Structures are given as structure tokens and as C-alpha cells.
Amino acid sequence: MEPANRRKLVQLAVVLALVVACLLFRRVFYVVELAALELRYLWWLVLIVVIGSWLAAVVGKDR
């Protein structure tokens, strides 16, 4: 299996697992809902994590 196809399959599995967890456990749904609401206030934190991950990937390629 090619890496691109494997990555898509893993992403689909994670999303499916999250949906199933939300359906089976109400508290998981509340945590996901709260996280989505808090993203409005903590968007800068998400931006820092994304930039850090990108930098780690770029620097990691050179090694």
C-alpha cells in the first residue's frame, strides 16, 4: 500500500473512531463540543502547534 493511501486510511479510521466514541459515550461528545467552542478563543495556540509541527518536519527532512 502506498504511503498516501495509508495516510488517508488512517485519517478515515481516526474520524470513524471519534464518531463511534461520540455515539457510544456522551461525555466524549461533550469534550469534543467543548474543544470546538474553545478553538474560537485558542486559535493562536493551534497556530503555534501547526507552525511547530511544520518546522519539525522541515528540519527533520534535512537530517
Secondary structure, 3 states (H helix, E strand, C coil): CCHHHHHHHHHHHHHHHHHHHHHHCHHHHHHHHHHHHHCCCCHHHHHHHHHHHHHHHHHHHHC
